[in-house]
Amino acid sequence: MISRAIAVILLILLLPLCCVITSIILVEDGYPFIFVQKRIGYNKFFFNIYKFRTMKTYTPNMSTNLFKNENNFILKSGIIIRKLSLDEIPNLLNIIKGEMKFIGPRPAIPSQKKLIESRLVLGIYNHYPGITGLAQVNGRDNLNDDEKVYFEKKYLANKSIILNFKIIVLTIIRVFKFNSVKH
């Protein structure tokens, strides 16, 4: 309940920024400005994740690390939006809806079969996905599936208020370092 209240407050505070991001996307590439994608969440239930759209409208619906040349698909504004993780702001709606938490494993795309299988074996789907997590602060897009699962399991085994605070601080630091996000 507390995370939902915090998400509502953050969404209200970030509304002016959301309007700017929306305007930039609309000018550059038109509608829609929100990207909606099926993801796998708590207890392996599907839900729609909301993000600001950073790719062109004709982009295939798959994990960006599978693109041969993602530069052909990313919006010019999308590079900056992603580097600053501003595309994740609409994830606050997922928290408000009770589908995500602030901290937890990032929700997988159904096509990420290996990641899904590894998570199933380790019971990671018994926990809510998050906007950020231990894997995100330890490499994010630079990690392979095995490394992501390692950090997710490590987080779940050591979950605490102190670890959550550390992840939040490290997330803020990583966002402004720009080095763990592929555009």
N, C-alpha and C positions, 0 to 999 in steps of 0.2 A: 504494500500500500504506500509506503514511504517513497519507493522508487517511482511510482506513478505520479505522486504529488510533485516530486522533484522534476520529473519529465514535463509536466504541465507548466511549471514555473519557467523552466529552461526554454520551452517552446514559445511562451509568451515573450520572454526576454529576447529571444533570437528572431522574433517575427520581422523586425525591420531588415535584418540580414537576409532572411528567407525571401523577402520581397525583392531585394537587390539581385540575389542569385536567380530567382525565377525570371526576372526581367532580362538578365543577361542571356539565359538559356533560350528564352522566347525570341529575342532579337537574333541570336546566332543561328538557331535551328528550328524554331517554331515549337508547336505542341507535340507531345506532352512534355511538361517540364519535370514531372515526377516519373521515375522509373519504378515499375512494380514487377517483382519477380518471385516465383514460388521458391521457397526455401524450406529446409527441414529443421524443425525445432524440437521443443520438449516432447518426450515420448515418441519421437519420430513423426509427429504430426506436421502436415504441411501448413504453411501460412504465407501470406504475401508480405514481403519486405518492401519498405518504401525508401527510396533514395532520390536525391536530385539526379536527373539524367545528365551524364557526362559524355555519353557516346551518341553518335548520329542515329537518326531514327531507323535506318535500315541495318543496323548492326545485328549480327546473329546473337541469339540469346544463349551465351555460354560463358564460362569462366574466362576472364581476360588473360590469364596466364596461358590459355590454349591458342590465342591468336598468333598467327605467324607475323603479322605486322599490325599491331593495335593502333599505330599512328594513322592508319588509313581510316579509322573509325572514331577516334576521340575528338571531341570538340576542342577548339583552342581554349575556350574558357574551362573546359573539363580538366585540363592539365592542372590548373591552379586549384580548382574546386577539389580535385582528388588529393593533391599534395597537402592541402590544408585539412583534409578529411571533412570538408563542408558537405559533401554529398551524403554523409551519414546523418545529418541533422533530422531528416524525416524518420529515421529509426526511432526517434522519440515517440512517434505515433504508435509504433510496435510495442514500446514499453507501456504506454497508456492503455493499449488494448490487452496487455497481459501476456503478450507473445514472446517478449524478450526482457532481459535485465540490462543494467549498465555493464556488468562484467560477467563474462562467460565465453564459451567457445563461439566463434563466428558461425552463423548458420550456413550450412552447406547447400549448394545447388544440387538438385537431384542427379545431375550428370557426373558429379564427383564420386563415382562408385567406390574407389579405393579408400578415400577419406571416410565415407559413410560406413563402410565395412569395419574399418579400424575403430571408429567411434562406437559402433555397436558392440564389438567384442569387449571394449573397455568400459561400457556403461555410461558413456558421455551423454547419450541422449536422455538420461534420467535427470538431466539438469537443463535449465533454460539457457538458450544462446544469449550472447551479449553483444553490445556495440564494440567493446574492447575486451581484451583478455591477456593472459600471460604470453600467448603465442604472438599477439599483435605487438607487444612491447619488446619481443625478442626476435623480431625479424619480419613479421607480417608477410608481405608478398615475396620476400626473399627465402621463405621456408618451404621445404617440400612437405607433402602430406604427413610423412612419418614424424618430422620435426614438430609440425603443428600439433599432432596428437600427443606427442611426448609432453609438450608444454601444457596442453589442456588437462591431461591426466595429472601432471604435477600440480597444477592449480587446484584441481578438485580434491587432491589428497592433502593440500596445505591451506585450504580456504580459510580466511580469517579477515577481520576488519583491517588489520595492519597490512596484510597482503593486498586487499582491495584498494586501500589508500595508496600504497606503493604503485599499483598498476595505474591508478588514475593520474598520479604525478608523472610517471614514466610515459603515459599516453600523451599528456600535454607536451612534454619535452620532445618526444618522437615526432609529433605533428609539426613542430616548428623546426625540426632538423631536416625534414623533407627527404630523408634517405631510405626509408623503408617502404615507400609506395611507388609502384610502377605506374606510369601514366598510361 
